[in-house]
Amino acid sequence: MKIALIGDIHGRVFQTLATVCEWQRQHGERLDFLLQVGDLGAYPNPNDELKNNRFILQDSTQLDFSRMLNAQDDLVADLRALRAQLASPIHFIRGNHEDFAWLKQVEMERQTTVTPVDPFDLFAYVSDGAVMEVGGWRVAVLGGIETGEIDERSIDEAMYRKLYAYRPGEIDLLVTHDAPYGISTNYHGETQGSAKISALIEQIQPRYLIAGHYHHLNGPRDYGRTTYLGLAVLVDLRRDGERRSVQAGSIAVIDTVTGELAIVTEDWLKSLDCNFDFHGYVAQLKQAT
């Protein structure tokens, strides 16, 4: 099986769906399971404060999650057409930029660790601490970030302890939003990463740790028996607010048979640029298939 891992997307669900479908078209095969590392940007009902955020004003595609939930007419047909291209919904975990109260509500309504969140079955929320069997691999997830004081963005301590109790090698793939401590430094020279994530991978020693949060490609690098890869954000904003094309390193693919990790850096990513037209892309995909 092929597991696709997707970096932070910050609401850009249409561009994400097109990127996944274009990978399949370029490679002539389906991805069997799709998993996004948090900061999906799951804001179903953005308030005025969010709408007037300077980053949103620079790039309104960050509100596309809400547009998907309220789709009508041609957009409905486009979304249904793309769902037919996918073997699974895009599973996502909790980042630090989501509507946390809404995610908790949909989780409690279904009382399941994997919860569909849209009428098209395109995206499904995976609760912290969930462990899934995918292609013979045991895949565990842990959302949130390490914070100085506990708040809604924080790593869930109970779910952290649950995963910490696994024996070394029992988890094949660990997907988190935060990354191991020491992966890089920020603009102020401060060390980035989470000591809790470092301790977790040292304890359970998964084959792979895939994470996001820091918006640039980091790795692969080895931590003992674990290979860590930090994925780039799907689309970055330049300091002047201009939106870049889909970034190399924002998606990776793991083959559960060979164990190979492949980072997607191909030139076709550049075609999904700031002029991206979702309806036009779906029309082209239909013609190609």
C-alpha positions as YAML, in Angstrom:
chain: A
units: angstrom
residues:
- id: 1
  name: MET
  ca: [0.00, 0.00, 0.00]
- id: 2
  name: LYS
  ca: [0.98, 3.63, -0.54]
- id: 3
  name: ILE
  ca: [0.43, 6.03, 2.36]
- id: 4
  name: ALA
  ca: [0.52, 9.73, 1.44]
- id: 5
  name: LEU
  ca: [1.55, 12.19, 4.15]
- id: 6
  name: ILE
  ca: [0.55, 15.83, 3.64]
- id: 7
  name: GLY
  ca: [2.01, 18.88, 5.39]
- id: 8
  name: ASP
  ca: [0.15, 21.83, 6.90]
- id: 9
  name: ILE
  ca: [-2.44, 23.19, 4.45]
- id: 10
  name: HIS
  ca: [-4.07, 26.03, 6.44]
- id: 11
  name: GLY
  ca: [-7.49, 25.73, 4.85]
- id: 12
  name: ARG
  ca: [-6.45, 25.20, 1.23]
- id: 13
  name: VAL
  ca: [-8.53, 22.07, 0.74]
- id: 14
  name: PHE
  ca: [-9.16, 22.52, -2.99]
- id: 15
  name: GLN
  ca: [-5.48, 22.86, -3.81]
- id: 16
  name: THR
  ca: [-4.75, 19.87, -1.57]
- id: 17
  name: LEU
  ca: [-7.29, 17.67, -3.32]
- id: 18
  name: ALA
  ca: [-5.91, 18.66, -6.70]
- id: 19
  name: THR
  ca: [-2.35, 17.94, -5.59]
- id: 20
  name: VAL
  ca: [-3.26, 14.44, -4.44]
- id: 21
  name: CYS
  ca: [-5.20, 13.71, -7.63]
- id: 22
  name: GLU
  ca: [-2.40, 15.08, -9.79]
- id: 23
  name: TRP
  ca: [0.15, 12.84, -8.04]
- id: 24
  name: GLN
  ca: [-2.07, 9.88, -8.92]
- id: 25
  name: ARG
  ca: [-2.38, 11.02, -12.52]
- id: 26
  name: GLN
  ca: [1.35, 11.59, -12.89]
- id: 27
  name: HIS
  ca: [2.23, 8.21, -11.34]
- id: 28
  name: GLY
  ca: [-0.61, 6.18, -12.83]
- id: 29
  name: GLU
  ca: [-1.64, 4.69, -9.49]
- id: 30
  name: ARG
  ca: [-3.92, 5.40, -6.56]
- id: 31
  name: LEU
  ca: [-2.79, 6.37, -3.12]
- id: 32
  name: ASP
  ca: [-4.31, 3.91, -0.67]
- id: 33
  name: PHE
  ca: [-4.39, 6.05, 2.47]
- id: 34
  name: LEU
  ca: [-4.06, 9.81, 2.98]
- id: 35
  name: LEU
  ca: [-2.98, 11.43, 6.25]
- id: 36
  name: GLN
  ca: [-2.44, 15.14, 6.93]
- id: 37
  name: VAL
  ca: [-0.25, 16.32, 9.82]
- id: 38
  name: GLY
  ca: [-2.50, 19.02, 11.34]
- id: 39
  name: ASP
  ca: [-3.15, 22.70, 10.74]
- id: 40
  name: LEU
  ca: [-5.73, 21.64, 8.22]
- id: 41
  name: GLY
  ca: [-7.35, 24.97, 9.03]
- id: 42
  name: ALA
  ca: [-10.65, 23.39, 10.01]
- id: 43
  name: TYR
  ca: [-12.73, 26.53, 10.53]
- id: 44
  name: PRO
  ca: [-16.32, 25.72, 9.47]
- id: 45
  name: ASN
  ca: [-17.71, 29.14, 10.42]
- id: 46
  name: PRO
  ca: [-14.92, 31.74, 10.35]
- id: 47
  name: ASN
  ca: [-15.73, 34.77, 12.47]
- id: 48
  name: ASP
  ca: [-14.94, 38.39, 11.60]
- id: 49
  name: GLU
  ca: [-11.68, 38.32, 13.52]
- id: 50
  name: LEU
  ca: [-10.42, 35.40, 11.44]
- id: 51
  name: LYS
  ca: [-11.71, 36.87, 8.18]
- id: 52
  name: ASN
  ca: [-9.79, 40.07, 8.92]
- id: 53
  name: ASN
  ca: [-6.58, 38.32, 9.92]
- id: 54
  name: ARG
  ca: [-3.75, 39.81, 7.84]
- id: 55
  name: PHE
  ca: [-2.72, 36.41, 6.47]
- id: 56
  name: ILE
  ca: [-6.30, 35.63, 5.44]
- id: 57
  name: LEU
  ca: [-6.59, 39.02, 3.76]
- id: 58
  name: GLN
  ca: [-3.42, 38.22, 1.82]
- id: 59
  name: ASP
  ca: [-4.76, 34.82, 0.72]
- id: 60
  name: SER
  ca: [-8.44, 34.00, 1.13]
- id: 61
  name: THR
  ca: [-7.92, 30.38, 0.01]
- id: 62
  name: GLN
  ca: [-7.18, 29.73, 3.68]
- id: 63
  name: LEU
  ca: [-10.96, 29.83, 4.18]
- id: 64
  name: ASP
  ca: [-11.63, 27.16, 1.55]
- id: 65
  name: PHE
  ca: [-12.52, 24.59, 4.23]
- id: 66
  name: SER
  ca: [-15.60, 26.65, 5.02]
- id: 67
  name: ARG
  ca: [-16.38, 27.04, 1.32]
- id: 68
  name: MET
  ca: [-16.21, 23.26, 0.90]
- id: 69
  name: LEU
  ca: [-18.69, 22.67, 3.73]
- id: 70
  name: ASN
  ca: [-21.10, 25.16, 2.14]
- id: 71
  name: ALA
  ca: [-20.59, 24.03, -1.47]
- id: 72
  name: GLN
  ca: [-23.38, 24.44, -3.98]
- id: 73
  name: ASP
  ca: [-24.08, 23.69, -7.65]
- id: 74
  name: ASP
  ca: [-20.92, 23.19, -9.77]
- id: 75
  name: LEU
  ca: [-18.66, 23.00, -6.73]
- id: 76
  name: VAL
  ca: [-20.69, 20.08, -5.39]
- id: 77
  name: ALA
  ca: [-20.25, 18.23, -8.69]
- id: 78
  name: ASP
  ca: [-16.51, 18.97, -8.70]
- id: 79
  name: LEU
  ca: [-16.04, 17.68, -5.16]
- id: 80
  name: ARG
  ca: [-17.98, 14.51, -5.88]
- id: 81
  name: ALA
  ca: [-15.88, 13.94, -8.98]
- id: 82
  name: LEU
  ca: [-12.66, 14.20, -7.01]
- id: 83
  name: ARG
  ca: [-13.94, 11.95, -4.24]
- id: 84
  name: ALA
  ca: [-14.43, 9.25, -6.85]
- id: 85
  name: GLN
  ca: [-10.70, 9.53, -7.59]
- id: 86
  name: LEU
  ca: [-9.65, 8.79, -4.00]
- id: 87
  name: ALA
  ca: [-9.35, 5.45, -2.24]
- id: 88
  name: SER
  ca: [-9.88, 7.11, 1.13]
- id: 89
  name: PRO
  ca: [-10.75, 10.49, 2.59]
- id: 90
  name: ILE
  ca: [-7.88, 12.71, 3.67]
- id: 91
  name: HIS
  ca: [-7.46, 11.90, 7.36]
- id: 92
  name: PHE
  ca: [-6.18, 14.80, 9.45]
- id: 93
  name: ILE
  ca: [-5.01, 15.36, 13.01]
- id: 94
  name: ARG
  ca: [-5.24, 18.36, 15.30]
- id: 95
  name: GLY
  ca: [-2.74, 21.14, 14.71]
- id: 96
  name: ASN
  ca: [-2.60, 24.47, 16.50]
- id: 97
  name: HIS
  ca: [-4.75, 26.33, 13.96]
- id: 98
  name: GLU
  ca: [-8.21, 24.71, 14.01]
- id: 99
  name: ASP
  ca: [-11.66, 25.32, 15.50]
- id: 100
  name: PHE
  ca: [-10.96, 23.07, 18.48]
- id: 101
  name: ALA
  ca: [-14.46, 23.32, 19.96]
- id: 102
  name: TRP
  ca: [-15.98, 22.23, 16.65]
- id: 103
  name: LEU
  ca: [-13.60, 19.29, 16.29]
- id: 104
  name: LYS
  ca: [-14.45, 18.16, 19.82]
- id: 105
  name: GLN
  ca: [-18.15, 18.44, 19.05]
- id: 106
  name: VAL
  ca: [-18.03, 16.32, 15.88]
- id: 107
  name: GLU
  ca: [-15.83, 13.80, 17.68]
- id: 108
  name: MET
  ca: [-18.27, 13.47, 20.56]
- id: 109
  name: GLU
  ca: [-21.30, 13.21, 18.27]
- id: 110
  name: ARG
  ca: [-19.84, 10.20, 16.47]
- id: 111
  name: GLN
  ca: [-17.90, 8.79, 19.46]
- id: 112
  name: THR
  ca: [-15.30, 7.29, 17.16]
- id: 113
  name: THR
  ca: [-11.59, 7.91, 16.64]
- id: 114
  name: VAL
  ca: [-12.05, 8.61, 12.91]
- id: 115
  name: THR
  ca: [-14.81, 11.11, 12.19]
- id: 116
  name: PRO
  ca: [-15.99, 12.31, 8.74]
- id: 117
  name: VAL
  ca: [-16.39, 16.09, 8.82]
- id: 118
  name: ASP
  ca: [-17.91, 17.00, 5.43]
- id: 119
  name: PRO
  ca: [-20.85, 15.82, 3.32]
- id: 120
  name: PHE
  ca: [-18.57, 14.49, 0.57]
- id: 121
  name: ASP
  ca: [-16.47, 12.16, 2.76]
- id: 122
  name: LEU
  ca: [-13.36, 14.02, 1.62]
- id: 123
  name: PHE
  ca: [-11.88, 14.73, 5.06]
- id: 124
  name: ALA
  ca: [-11.95, 12.76, 8.31]
- id: 125
  name: TYR
  ca: [-10.68, 13.87, 11.70]
- id: 126
  name: VAL
  ca: [-8.47, 11.41, 13.58]
- id: 127
  name: SER
  ca: [-8.50, 11.82, 17.35]
- id: 128
  name: ASP
  ca: [-5.34, 12.16, 19.40]
- id: 129
  name: GLY
  ca: [-3.88, 8.83, 20.45]
- id: 130
  name: ALA
  ca: [-5.62, 6.83, 17.72]
- id: 131
  name: VAL
  ca: [-3.77, 3.77, 16.41]
- id: 132
  name: MET
  ca: [-4.85, 2.46, 12.99]
- id: 133
  name: GLU
  ca: [-3.91, -0.58, 10.94]
- id: 134
  name: VAL
  ca: [-2.94, 0.50, 7.42]
- id: 135
  name: GLY
  ca: [-1.46, -1.96, 4.96]
- id: 136
  name: GLY
  ca: [-0.10, -4.12, 7.75]
- id: 137
  name: TRP
  ca: [1.46, -1.10, 9.46]
- id: 138
  name: ARG
  ca: [0.43, 0.26, 12.83]
- id: 139
  name: VAL
  ca: [-0.06, 4.02, 12.42]
- id: 140
  name: ALA
  ca: [-0.40, 6.25, 15.50]
- id: 141
  name: VAL
  ca: [-1.25, 9.96, 15.67]
- id: 142
  name: LEU
  ca: [-0.79, 12.74, 18.20]
- id: 143
  name: GLY
  ca: [-1.97, 16.28, 17.49]
- id: 144
  name: GLY
  ca: [-1.22, 19.60, 19.12]
- id: 145
  name: ILE
  ca: [2.03, 21.28, 20.11]
- id: 146
  name: GLU
  ca: [4.08, 21.52, 23.27]
- id: 147
  name: THR
  ca: [3.16, 24.75, 25.06]
- id: 148
  name: GLY
  ca: [4.42, 26.47, 28.20]
- id: 149
  name: GLU
  ca: [0.92, 26.55, 29.66]
- id: 150
  name: ILE
  ca: [-1.81, 24.03, 28.87]
- id: 151
  name: ASP
  ca: [-4.44, 25.31, 26.43]
- id: 152
  name: GLU
  ca: [-6.49, 23.98, 23.51]
- id: 153
  name: ARG
  ca: [-3.41, 23.82, 21.29]
- id: 154
  name: SER
  ca: [-1.43, 21.64, 23.70]
- id: 155
  name: ILE
  ca: [-0.45, 17.99, 23.32]
- id: 156
  name: ASP
  ca: [-3.06, 15.89, 25.12]
- id: 157
  name: GLU
  ca: [-1.23, 14.47, 28.13]
- id: 158
  name: ALA
  ca: [-3.49, 11.42, 28.53]
- id: 159
  name: MET
  ca: [-3.12, 10.46, 24.87]
- id: 160
  name: TYR
  ca: [0.60, 11.10, 25.07]
- id: 161
  name: ARG
  ca: [0.89, 8.66, 27.97]
- id: 162
  name: LYS
  ca: [-1.23, 6.13, 26.07]
- id: 163
  name: LEU
  ca: [1.20, 6.13, 23.14]
- id: 164
  name: TYR
  ca: [4.22, 6.23, 25.45]
- id: 165
  name: ALA
  ca: [3.12, 2.86, 26.85]
- id: 166
  name: TYR
  ca: [3.72, 1.07, 23.55]
- id: 167
  name: ARG
  ca: [6.81, -1.12, 23.40]
- id: 168
  name: PRO
  ca: [9.68, -0.23, 21.06]
- id: 169
  name: GLY
  ca: [8.86, -1.13, 17.46]
- id: 170
  name: GLU
  ca: [5.13, -1.75, 18.01]
- id: 171
  name: ILE
  ca: [4.30, 1.47, 16.12]
- id: 172
  name: ASP
  ca: [5.51, 1.57, 12.53]
- id: 173
  name: LEU
  ca: [4.50, 5.14, 11.68]
- id: 174
  name: LEU
  ca: [3.94, 7.96, 14.15]
- id: 175
  name: VAL
  ca: [2.36, 11.14, 12.80]
- id: 176
  name: THR
  ca: [2.46, 14.24, 14.99]
- id: 177
  name: HIS
  ca: [1.97, 17.93, 14.46]
- id: 178
  name: ASP
  ca: [4.94, 19.04, 16.57]
- id: 179
  name: ALA
  ca: [8.47, 17.77, 15.91]
- id: 180
  name: PRO
  ca: [11.43, 16.56, 17.98]
- id: 181
  name: TYR
  ca: [13.34, 19.14, 19.99]
- id: 182
  name: GLY
  ca: [16.33, 20.67, 18.26]
- id: 183
  name: ILE
  ca: [15.25, 20.36, 14.63]
- id: 184
  name: SER
  ca: [16.02, 24.02, 13.90]
- id: 185
  name: THR
  ca: [16.06, 27.54, 15.31]
- id: 186
  name: ASN
  ca: [13.60, 30.36, 14.69]
- id: 187
  name: TYR
  ca: [14.23, 33.96, 13.65]
- id: 188
  name: HIS
  ca: [15.10, 34.83, 17.24]
- id: 189
  name: GLY
  ca: [17.66, 32.04, 17.57]
- id: 190
  name: GLU
  ca: [15.39, 29.95, 19.79]
- id: 191
  name: THR
  ca: [15.54, 26.17, 19.47]
- id: 192
  name: GLN
  ca: [12.43, 24.68, 17.89]
- id: 193
  name: GLY
  ca: [10.74, 21.38, 18.55]
- id: 194
  name: SER
  ca: [9.19, 19.47, 21.43]
- id: 195
  name: ALA
  ca: [11.06, 17.63, 24.18]
- id: 196
  name: LYS
  ca: [7.93, 15.52, 24.67]
- id: 197
  name: ILE
  ca: [8.03, 14.31, 21.07]
- id: 198
  name: SER
  ca: [11.74, 13.55, 21.42]
- id: 199
  name: ALA
  ca: [11.05, 11.47, 24.54]
- id: 200
  name: LEU
  ca: [8.16, 9.68, 22.83]
- id: 201
  name: ILE
  ca: [10.17, 8.52, 19.82]
- id: 202
  name: GLU
  ca: [13.07, 7.51, 22.05]
- id: 203
  name: GLN
  ca: [10.65, 5.36, 24.05]
- id: 204
  name: ILE
  ca: [8.55, 3.68, 21.34]
- id: 205
  name: GLN
  ca: [11.03, 3.85, 18.44]
- id: 206
  name: PRO
  ca: [8.67, 3.94, 15.45]
- id: 207
  name: ARG
  ca: [10.12, 3.26, 12.03]
- id: 208
  name: TYR
  ca: [9.06, 6.72, 10.88]
- id: 209
  name: LEU
  ca: [7.98, 9.97, 12.50]
- id: 210
  name: ILE
  ca: [6.28, 12.40, 10.10]
- id: 211
  name: ALA
  ca: [5.39, 15.88, 11.39]
- id: 212
  name: GLY
  ca: [4.63, 19.42, 10.29]
- id: 213
  name: HIS
  ca: [4.15, 22.75, 12.11]
- id: 214
  name: TYR
  ca: [7.43, 24.43, 11.11]
- id: 215
  name: HIS
  ca: [6.50, 24.97, 7.44]
- id: 216
  name: HIS
  ca: [9.81, 23.96, 5.87]
- id: 217
  name: LEU
  ca: [11.16, 20.60, 4.76]
- id: 218
  name: ASN
  ca: [13.34, 19.14, 7.49]
- id: 219
  name: GLY
  ca: [15.11, 15.82, 7.11]
- id: 220
  name: PRO
  ca: [15.01, 12.96, 6.68]
- id: 221
  name: ARG
  ca: [17.18, 12.59, 9.78]
- id: 222
  name: ASP
  ca: [17.66, 9.65, 12.08]
- id: 223
  name: TYR
  ca: [16.91, 9.50, 15.79]
- id: 224
  name: GLY
  ca: [18.13, 6.06, 16.74]
- id: 225
  name: ARG
  ca: [15.86, 3.57, 14.95]
- id: 226
  name: THR
  ca: [13.43, 6.32, 13.91]
- id: 227
  name: THR
  ca: [13.60, 8.32, 10.69]
- id: 228
  name: TYR
  ca: [12.06, 11.79, 11.11]
- id: 229
  name: LEU
  ca: [10.71, 13.92, 8.29]
- id: 230
  name: GLY
  ca: [9.23, 17.36, 8.77]
- id: 231
  name: LEU
  ca: [6.99, 18.29, 5.84]
- id: 232
  name: ALA
  ca: [6.83, 21.74, 4.27]
- id: 233
  name: VAL
  ca: [3.61, 23.73, 4.34]
- id: 234
  name: LEU
  ca: [1.59, 23.07, 1.17]
- id: 235
  name: VAL
  ca: [1.61, 26.70, 0.04]
- id: 236
  name: ASP
  ca: [3.75, 29.41, 1.58]
- id: 237
  name: LEU
  ca: [3.14, 33.15, 1.64]
- id: 238
  name: ARG
  ca: [6.06, 35.42, 0.85]
- id: 239
  name: ARG
  ca: [6.67, 38.40, 3.08]
- id: 240
  name: ASP
  ca: [4.91, 40.59, 0.52]
- id: 241
  name: GLY
  ca: [1.83, 38.37, 0.74]
- id: 242
  name: GLU
  ca: [2.24, 36.75, -2.67]
- id: 243
  name: ARG
  ca: [1.11, 33.12, -2.68]
- id: 244
  name: ARG
  ca: [3.59, 30.56, -3.97]
- id: 245
  name: SER
  ca: [2.81, 27.34, -5.83]
- id: 246
  name: VAL
  ca: [2.55, 24.01, -4.04]
- id: 247
  name: GLN
  ca: [5.91, 23.44, -2.42]
- id: 248
  name: ALA
  ca: [8.30, 20.58, -3.01]
- id: 249
  name: GLY
  ca: [8.46, 18.53, 0.18]
- id: 250
  name: SER
  ca: [4.92, 19.27, 1.30]
- id: 251
  name: ILE
  ca: [3.92, 15.69, 0.46]
- id: 252
  name: ALA
  ca: [5.69, 12.37, 0.96]
- id: 253
  name: VAL
  ca: [4.70, 8.79, 0.19]
- id: 254
  name: ILE
  ca: [5.52, 5.64, 2.15]
- id: 255
  name: ASP
  ca: [5.35, 2.20, 0.53]
- id: 256
  name: THR
  ca: [4.30, -0.24, 3.25]
- id: 257
  name: VAL
  ca: [5.70, -3.19, 1.30]
- id: 258
  name: THR
  ca: [9.23, -1.88, 0.73]
- id: 259
  name: GLY
  ca: [9.28, 0.57, 3.64]
- id: 260
  name: GLU
  ca: [10.58, 3.26, 1.28]
- id: 261
  name: LEU
  ca: [9.89, 6.94, 2.02]
- id: 262
  name: ALA
  ca: [9.72, 9.17, -1.07]
- id: 263
  name: ILE
  ca: [9.53, 12.98, -0.83]
- id: 264
  name: VAL
  ca: [7.53, 14.56, -3.66]
- id: 265
  name: THR
  ca: [9.65, 17.24, -5.34]
- id: 266
  name: GLU
  ca: [8.52, 16.91, -8.97]
- id: 267
  name: ASP
  ca: [8.20, 19.88, -11.33]
- id: 268
  name: TRP
  ca: [4.44, 19.44, -11.86]
- id: 269
  name: LEU
  ca: [3.88, 20.84, -8.35]
- id: 270
  name: LYS
  ca: [4.69, 24.27, -9.80]
- id: 271
  name: SER
  ca: [1.65, 24.07, -12.07]
- id: 272
  name: LEU
  ca: [-0.61, 24.31, -9.01]
- id: 273
  name: ASP
  ca: [0.31, 27.94, -8.51]
- id: 274
  name: CYS
  ca: [-1.29, 31.19, -7.36]
- id: 275
  name: ASN
  ca: [-3.50, 31.18, -10.46]
- id: 276
  name: PHE
  ca: [-4.91, 27.76, -9.55]
- id: 277
  name: ASP
  ca: [-8.50, 27.32, -10.80]
- id: 278
  name: PHE
  ca: [-10.18, 24.40, -9.05]
- id: 279
  name: HIS
  ca: [-13.09, 24.10, -11.47]
- id: 280
  name: GLY
  ca: [-10.73, 24.24, -14.43]
- id: 281
  name: TYR
  ca: [-8.49, 21.59, -12.88]
- id: 282
  name: VAL
  ca: [-11.42, 19.19, -12.34]
- id: 283
  name: ALA
  ca: [-12.52, 19.69, -15.94]
- id: 284
  name: GLN
  ca: [-9.00, 18.87, -17.17]
- id: 285
  name: LEU
  ca: [-8.84, 15.81, -14.92]
- id: 286
  name: LYS
  ca: [-12.12, 14.50, -16.30]
- id: 287
  name: GLN
  ca: [-10.80, 14.88, -19.85]
- id: 288
  name: ALA
  ca: [-7.54, 13.12, -18.94]
- id: 289
  name: THR
  ca: [-9.32, 10.17, -17.37]
...
